[in-house]
Amino acid sequence: METWRQGEDDKVETAAGSDGPDERQQLVHLLRGLTVELDLFGAEFAGRHGLHPTDLRALIHLLDAARAGTVVTPGRLGEALRLNSAGTTALVDRLERLGLIRRERDPGDRRKVRLLVEEQAMELGETFFGRLIADLVAAMGRFDPAELAVARRFLLAMTEVVAAARED
């Protein structure tokens, strides 16, 4: 059986260095551990600012959509978060009351409403998450571009698997 130890450069190493089922299972556990840590970090942010975890997921979804140039309507937000119409309305109302998002008529189709993140929400996120993001980017500096490309492919593949499992 392989034993795991933390290396000086913070890379996880195995005694045998193989890519067998045990190593893959341990990678699954490492992913789960990272997910738990990120979730706890997000919960800390939500708790400090009187937000529900769903509020935080909504803000992250809206920020990601804005970065991608994607318009998010209340219906699309509800679908993404798996909320019914009443839950989505309550969520949007709550975030709007807090001054974190706003509803705006779509200039291309006035019948549609799109959701936009307010500057206050971006500043709030930056003050809390900015340090973590800077530290994550700095830690990535220990890896060469080829390693980061593999990590990116790996994370995208794992995300696809989890998303597909969630759909089942």
Secondary structure by P-SEA (a helix, b strand, c coil): cbbbbbccccbbbbccccccaaaaaaaaaaaaaaaaaaaaaaaaaaaaacccaaaaaaaaaaaaaaaacccccaaaaaaaacccaaaaaaaaaaaaaaccbbbbcccccccbbbbbbcaaaaaaaaaaaaaaaaaaaaaaccccaaaaaaaaaaaaaaaaaaaaaaac
